[in-house]
Amino acid sequence: MVAHMSTRPTIRDVAAAAGVSVATVSKAVNSRYGVAPATVDHVMRIVRELGYESSLIASSMRSRRTGVIGVLVADFEPFSAEILKGVSAGLREHPFELLAYSGSGHAESEGWERRSLSRLSGTLIDGVILVTPTVVNITADVPIVAIDPHTGPADLPTVESDSFGGARAAVGFLTELGHTRIGFIAGRPDLRSSIAREAGYRSALADAGIAVDSSLIGVGRYAQDTAREAATALLSRPDRPTAIFAANDLSAIAIIEVANLLGLEVPRDLSVVGFDDIPEASQLTPALTTVRQQMQSLGAVAAGLLMSLMADEHPAAQHLRLPTKLIARGTTGPPPRSD
């Protein structure tokens, strides 16, 4: 049995352990002609035992392909984690590995994706999926697909959820329960999803004949800390809303935390609806009423679209929108009775 080495093994280590030349190892690893099958099996057994991996950068210099797909996310939070699961599933039938790269600490800086791409494209990745990017158009040496894109006319292929329809269903559900003072904690104002969710909120109120009160709209930016501030402002009012629709589940969870601190009971005193249906939504007590978007499907569809672009195919549609569904759980009920 070959002993594992304390440092990263090289191709010369493999050759020495297998008793063959470096050239033979190279041919065996890269499936090139000229090596007997038995020798290939022997070399590959040594490769596995030593844990040898050829350099991605060296391979890319030779073949101009790395076999790696990059996924750039602003941060590793529940939404992006579900997206990554979907991308991984979408790549399962393709010969690509996944590299997740976070702009953590720089995500509020516009254009961080461009800087990240300049480091990665051309050497480490063959294609990239951008999740909630801060800019509309990005050029790179590799194909790009955006999930939940920036607002504006995007030249990039995109995949997103039906944010307008989901928000309209959520707020319509609250009006059907009898709520007329419904607050809204918006997301990032630079993203199409946030703009569409506010439009759905306004549309559902109009459908119910309720005038929009702009003082009941706060900005959470899809972040819990910011959402807590907005929720505190809304719930500290003497004429506080009886229900709040949040642009994402993290914001909805923050609203519930603030309500508890202020002595309000959900849903007796306040109904709350989120958007996403992250795994934590069903684990709350009471479980969160929310709009389910197919987060893993977003990732899988984006991966499929990227594979088509990399194969120089021309997809029938380059801007895809997936349906959403309202999931009614325990954080919603009729408005509190006025004594």
C-alpha positions in Angstrom: 0.0 0.0 0.0 1.3 3.5 -0.8 1.7 5.8 2.2 -0.1 9.2 1.9 2.4 12.1 1.8 2.3 15.0 4.3 2.6 17.6 1.5 0.5 17.9 -1.7 1.7 15.1 -4.0 3.2 16.0 -7.4 3.1 14.1 -10.7 6.7 13.1 -10.0 5.6 11.5 -6.7 3.0 9.5 -8.6 5.5 8.4 -11.2 8.0 7.3 -8.5 5.3 5.4 -6.6 4.0 3.7 -9.7 7.4 2.9 -11.1 6.7 4.6 -14.4 7.8 7.8 -16.2 6.2 11.2 -15.7 5.1 11.1 -19.3 3.2 7.9 -18.7 1.4 9.3 -15.7 0.4 12.4 -17.7 -1.0 10.2 -20.5 -2.9 8.0 -18.0 -4.4 10.9 -16.1 -5.4 12.7 -19.3 -6.7 9.6 -21.1 -4.2 9.9 -23.9 -3.3 7.1 -26.4 -0.2 5.0 -25.8 -0.5 3.5 -22.4 -1.6 -0.1 -21.8 -4.9 -0.5 -19.9 -3.3 -2.4 -17.1 -0.8 0.4 -16.7 -3.5 3.0 -16.7 -5.4 1.1 -13.9 -2.2 0.8 -11.9 -1.4 4.5 -12.3 -4.9 5.6 -11.4 -4.9 3.5 -8.3 -1.7 5.3 -7.2 -3.3 8.6 -8.1 -6.3 7.8 -5.8 -4.1 6.6 -3.0 -1.9 9.6 -3.0 -4.7 12.1 -3.6 -3.0 13.6 -6.5 -4.8 16.3 -8.5 -3.4 18.1 -11.5 -3.3 21.9 -11.3 -6.5 23.6 -12.5 -4.5 26.5 -13.8 -2.0 24.3 -15.6 -4.8 22.3 -17.1 -6.6 25.5 -18.3 -3.4 26.7 -19.9 -3.2 23.5 -22.0 -6.8 23.0 -22.8 -8.3 26.5 -22.2 -10.9 24.6 -20.0 -10.8 24.2 -16.2 -14.0 22.0 -15.8 -15.2 24.4 -13.1 -18.3 26.6 -12.9 -18.2 29.6 -10.6 -21.2 30.8 -8.5 -20.7 34.4 -7.2 -22.9 35.3 -4.2 -23.1 38.4 -2.1 -23.0 36.3 1.0 -23.6 32.7 2.2 -27.2 33.0 3.6 -30.2 30.8 3.3 -31.3 32.0 -0.1 -27.9 31.6 -1.7 -27.3 28.3 0.0 -30.5 26.9 -1.6 -29.4 28.3 -5.0 -26.1 26.5 -4.6 -27.9 23.2 -4.0 -29.8 23.7 -7.2 -26.8 24.6 -9.2 -25.0 21.5 -7.9 -28.0 19.4 -8.9 -28.1 21.0 -12.3 -24.5 20.1 -13.0 -24.8 16.5 -11.8 -25.0 15.2 -15.4 -22.2 17.4 -16.7 -18.4 17.1 -16.3 -18.1 20.3 -14.2 -17.2 21.0 -10.6 -18.6 23.9 -8.6 -16.7 26.9 -7.1 -18.7 29.1 -4.7 -17.2 32.6 -4.3 -18.6 35.1 -1.9 -18.3 38.9 -2.1 -18.8 39.1 1.7 -17.6 42.4 3.0 -17.8 43.9 -0.5 -21.4 43.1 -1.5 -22.6 46.6 -0.8 -19.9 48.0 -3.1 -21.4 48.3 -6.6 -19.5 46.3 -9.2 -17.9 43.8 -6.8 -18.8 41.1 -9.3 -16.6 42.7 -12.0 -13.6 42.7 -9.7 -14.3 39.1 -8.7 -14.7 38.0 -12.3 -11.4 39.6 -13.3 -9.7 37.3 -10.8 -11.6 34.1 -11.7 -12.4 34.2 -15.4 -9.9 32.8 -17.9 -7.9 30.9 -15.3 -10.2 29.2 -12.8 -13.7 29.0 -14.3 -15.3 28.2 -17.6 -18.6 29.9 -16.8 -20.3 31.8 -14.0 -23.7 32.2 -12.3 -24.2 35.6 -10.6 -26.7 35.6 -7.7 -28.4 38.9 -6.9 -25.8 41.0 -8.7 -25.4 44.8 -8.1 -25.0 45.7 -11.8 -27.0 45.0 -14.9 -24.4 44.3 -17.5 -21.1 42.6 -17.1 -18.6 41.5 -19.7 -16.2 38.6 -19.1 -14.2 36.0 -21.0 -16.7 33.3 -20.0 -20.5 32.9 -20.4 -22.6 34.4 -17.6 -26.1 33.8 -16.2 -27.7 36.0 -13.5 -30.2 34.9 -10.9 -32.5 37.6 -9.4 -30.9 40.3 -11.5 -30.4 44.0 -11.0 -33.1 46.3 -12.2 -32.9 47.7 -15.7 -32.6 46.1 -19.2 -30.2 43.2 -18.7 -28.1 41.9 -21.6 -27.2 38.9 -19.5 -29.3 35.8 -19.6 -31.4 35.8 -16.4 -33.5 33.5 -14.2 -35.9 34.8 -11.6 -39.1 34.1 -9.8 -42.6 35.6 -10.3 -42.1 38.2 -7.6 -45.0 40.3 -8.6 -47.5 37.5 -8.6 -46.2 36.0 -5.4 -46.4 39.4 -3.6 -49.9 40.1 -4.9 -51.1 36.7 -3.7 -49.5 37.3 -0.2 -51.1 40.7 0.3 -54.4 39.5 -1.3 -54.5 36.7 1.3 -54.1 39.3 4.1 -56.9 41.4 2.7 -59.2 38.4 2.5 -58.5 37.8 6.2 -59.8 41.3 6.9 -56.6 43.3 7.2 -56.7 46.9 5.9 -53.5 48.3 7.6 -50.8 46.2 6.0 -47.2 47.2 6.2 -44.4 46.2 3.8 -40.7 45.7 4.5 -39.1 46.0 1.1 -35.9 44.4 -0.2 -32.9 45.8 -2.0 -34.1 48.7 -4.1 -31.6 47.9 -6.9 -33.0 44.4 -7.6 -35.9 43.6 -10.0 -37.4 41.2 -7.4 -37.7 43.9 -4.7 -39.3 46.4 -7.2 -41.7 43.7 -8.4 -42.7 42.7 -4.8 -43.5 46.2 -3.9 -45.6 46.5 -7.1 -47.5 43.3 -6.2 -48.1 44.7 -2.7 -49.5 47.9 -4.2 -51.6 46.0 -6.7 -53.2 43.8 -4.1 -54.2 46.8 -2.0 -55.7 48.4 -5.0 -57.7 45.3 -5.8 -59.1 45.4 -2.3 -59.9 49.1 -2.6 -57.3 50.1 0.1 -55.3 53.2 -0.4 -51.5 52.8 -0.1 -50.1 54.5 3.0 -46.4 55.1 2.1 -45.6 55.6 5.8 -46.3 51.8 6.3 -43.5 50.9 3.8 -40.0 50.4 5.2 -36.8 49.2 3.6 -35.1 46.1 4.9 -32.7 45.4 2.0 -33.3 41.7 2.4 -31.1 41.9 5.6 -32.2 41.0 9.1 -30.5 44.0 10.9 -32.0 46.5 8.5 -35.4 44.8 8.6 -35.4 44.9 12.5 -34.9 48.7 12.3 -37.8 49.1 9.8 -40.0 46.7 11.8 -39.3 48.6 15.1 -40.4 51.9 13.5 -43.6 50.3 12.2 -44.6 48.4 15.3 -43.8 51.3 17.7 -46.5 53.5 16.1 -49.7 54.0 18.0 -51.5 53.2 14.7 -49.3 50.2 13.9 -50.3 47.9 11.1 -52.2 44.7 11.9 -50.2 42.8 9.3 -46.8 43.1 7.6 -45.6 41.5 4.3 -41.9 41.1 4.1 -39.9 40.9 0.9 -38.0 37.9 2.2 -38.2 35.3 5.0 -35.1 36.7 6.8 -36.9 40.0 7.1 -40.1 38.3 8.2 -38.2 36.5 11.0 -36.8 39.8 12.1 -40.3 41.3 12.2 -41.5 38.4 14.5 -38.5 38.9 16.8 -39.3 42.7 17.1 -42.9 41.9 17.7 -42.0 39.5 20.5 -39.7 42.1 22.1 -42.6 44.7 22.0 -45.0 42.2 23.7 -47.0 41.5 20.6 -48.2 38.0 19.8 -48.1 36.5 16.3 -50.7 36.1 14.8 -53.1 37.3 17.5 -51.8 40.9 17.4 -49.9 40.9 14.2 -49.9 38.7 11.1 -46.7 38.2 9.2 -46.0 36.9 5.7 -42.6 36.3 4.2 -41.2 35.4 0.8 -38.8 32.6 -0.2 -39.8 29.6 2.0 -36.3 29.0 3.3 -35.9 25.9 5.5 -36.2 27.9 8.7 -39.6 29.2 7.7 -41.4 25.9 8.5 -39.3 25.4 11.7 -40.5 28.5 13.4 -43.2 28.4 16.1 -45.6 29.3 14.8 -44.5 28.3 11.3 -44.1 31.2 8.9 -46.7 31.9 6.2 -44.7 32.7 3.1 -44.5 32.8 -0.7 -42.5 29.8 -1.9 -40.1 30.4 -4.7 -38.4 27.4 -6.2 -34.9 28.4 -5.0 -33.2 25.2 -5.9 -35.0 25.2 -9.3 -33.6 28.7 -9.9 -30.1 27.3 -9.5 -30.8 24.2 -11.6 -32.4 26.2 -14.4 -29.5 28.7 -14.4 -27.0 25.9 -14.6 -28.9 24.4 -17.6 -29.0 27.7 -19.3 -25.3 28.2 -18.7 -24.5 24.8 -20.1 -26.4 25.7 -23.3 -24.4 28.9 -23.7 -21.1 27.2 -23.1 -22.1 24.6 -25.8 -22.7 27.6 -28.2 -26.4 26.7 -28.4 -29.1 29.3 -28.6 -31.8 28.8 -25.9 -35.3 29.6 -27.0 -35.6 32.0 -24.1 -32.7 33.8 -22.3 -34.9 35.5 -19.6 -36.8 32.8 -17.6 -39.4 33.4 -14.8 -40.5 30.6 -12.5 -43.8 30.5 -10.7 -44.4 31.1 -7.0 -46.9 29.7 -4.5 -48.4 31.1 -1.3 -47.9 28.7 1.7 -50.3 29.5 4.5 -49.0 28.5 7.9 -49.3 29.8 11.5 -48.2 33.4 11.4 -51.4 34.7 9.8 -54.9 35.2 11.1 -57.7 37.8 11.1 -56.9 41.3 12.5 -57.2 41.8 16.2 -60.6 42.8 17.5 -60.9 46.4 18.6 -62.5 46.7 22.0 
